[in-house]
Amino acid sequence: GPAPEKFDPENPNWVEIWNDVFMQYNKLSDGRYEPLKQKNVDTGMGLERTVAILQRKKSCFETELFIDAINRLRELAKYELTSENLRKEKIIADHLRAATFILGDDYGVAPSNVDQGYVVRRLIRRSVRHGISLGVSSHFTHQIAEIYIKIYKNVYNELDRNKDRIISELIKEEEKFAKALIRGERKFHSLLPKIIESKTSMIPGDIAFDMYETYGFPIELIEELGHENELNVDRPAFDEAYKKHQEMSRAGAAQKFSGGLADHSEEVRKLHTATHLLHAALRQVLGNHVYQKGSNITAERLRFDFSHPQKMTPEEIAEVEKIVNEKIREKLPVHYEEMTVKEAKARGAIGLFESKYGDKVKVYFIGDYSKEICGGPHAENTGDLGGFKIIKEESVAAGIRRIKAIIGSDLAP
């Protein structure tokens, strides 16, 4: 529909804080328009821009939501407030707030090279690069995060609850990348004259992939480096190199069955069922913040990674072990039902990796004790497991613990 404009959109004195779209026509396949039977208004509000207007600021970065973080940056490095440096500090303030919330979530996403972990890694590493270019010394990311935790903790309690994990992950990721960043940029600038001489205005894909693989530069950061030097990245060549790398990695891990199972043998099925009992027992003893973060099962043992902020006490380990053995002695039946994700949630099933679920999922039930979305396979009865013993509990990363356990009839209490 019509979008009336009573101002010059190119005039920088105007800031859009709200827009309305008047929905009144349906476009037909032949290009004609017909009036909608039900007309409506689609509206969207820029909440933080509105805060800026109410506080009489030119930008949301000047409001109480960001200004303390930006002032802390300026204290850490006395840089000139040029337009480029102002852009960098805004990127840092924005990205580290986002990273703080992702790391502070009770599901415990940690920096990695895959899925959600890659998102938070990109946010942190881009912040570190711009921080170093401003002259900020190392170990600044967690200082900015602490400011955001203080601002938001009364509304988002999980930030305060998971503060140690947030700080630990930021320090670890910053230390890991800061050293590689200096070496990587030095390498890039040593290659720059040859790239410029080639007159292609293009960073070759193999060089971009080496920056990614050797120095940990996310591709977006490599593209940013390129743009700063009026170069593009040969993305098709980079993607091809990345694809070959992934294929080699998958080939090396071909012995592992999807879901972390080595095979479908009877012993592996039993251990898989034991992980479900373990998961339920951990949530019963430690709390509902516990979620599976990874799993690996061989014919000899199970390995289960889960979210929990601190080392388990001997008493907690003993209690979890006791509960699992009780459920084994109860000889609970194991079965599955197929349903939608929505139905699974409504029935109280624990879900893992939801973004990978299809329209229908399998929910495995262990008596009335455990309900999990899972591809299987499993034992038919918990009594088949014999007994259960935790042989190790250790840290994998900040906020992530790991348990190794075994089963067998000789372990029956």
Secondary structure, DSSP 8 states (H G I E B T S, - for coil): ------S-TT-TT----EEEEEEEEEE-TTS-EEEEEEEEEEEEE-HHHHHHHHTT-SSGGGSTTTHHHHHHHHHH------HHHHHHHHHHHHHHHHHHHHHHSTT-----SSHHHHHHHHHHHHHHHHHHHHT--SS-HHHHHHHHHHHHTTT-HHHHHTHHHHHHHHHHHHHHHHHHHHHHHHHHHHHHHHHHHTTS-EE-HHHHHHHHHHH---HHHHHHHHHHTT-EE-HHHHHHHHHHHHHHHHHHTTTSBTTTBS---HHHHHHHHHHHHHHHHHHHHH-TT--EEEEEE-SS-EEEEEE-SS---HHHHHHHHHHHHHHHHTT-BEEEEEE-HHHHHHTT-B---GGG--SSEEEEEETTTEEEE------SBGGGG--EEEEEEEEEETTEEEEEEEE-GGG--
